[in-house]
Amino acid sequence: MIELVKTLVIIIIVLLFLFLWAWPISFPLLIYYIYKKNKNKKYFKSTVINKDRYQNNGFFNNIQDTYVDINDYKLEWFGTNDIDVLKRHFSSLFIDFERALNNLDYNTLYNICTPSLYELYHSDLTVNLKLGNKKIIDNISIEKMVIYNTTKNDEEQKVYIMLEMKSNSYTMNSSGKITSGSPMLPVKEEFIAVFVKKLKKANEGQLRCPNCGATVTSTKCEYCNTEFKQYEFKIDTIRKLV
Ligand SMILES: [Zn+2]
């Protein structure tokens, strides 16, 4: 055992000697190595932290563990000090959205999405409807959620969320055949969603009754008396992480 330690010490001393002896080669190599390592770290930081600049979703596969929740200072912007309350709020919002999307509930979608996102889904869903495809989603649950950033200016507050949703979702064609997904096998999907809240009342969009579709001024429809939810935070963008 002592022999082994001795040998190791000798090897280390020899290597150190060689390193110093060949300094014109070894020092530049060492500096290059440190530089390269730092550069990789910086690259990783810039791509992960500024991930929303990137359109290539697949690139961010499996990096969700690097997301961290907002700090207490930013949490106060929501008028709560309990991050779990906030997560439950955004979870139920997201589930409402997913249900509305799959049930082709245009009026709820109208109330829950920003106008630009609504337009996007509206045309998308119309195409699906024409093709006779029906999307079905059951047993939705939010398995993981990280509220990783929020920003605020005079006009609006934005909230950036990464979440993992588990559901049984599948698509049926016009003859009732399942074309994708499975009713038996739950799937997990990851999303990055940006929610936005208008801070000036004048910026708020109109409400629509989810039952009769009438444009209304309160959350109780003047025409059919349906009561419904008004969404303070609306979904602005959604990206699916592959
Ligand atoms: Zn109504």
Residues whose N, C-alpha, C, O or C-beta is under 5 A from the ligand:
A	BS01	ZN	C209 N211 C212 G213 A214 C221 Y223 C224 N225 T226
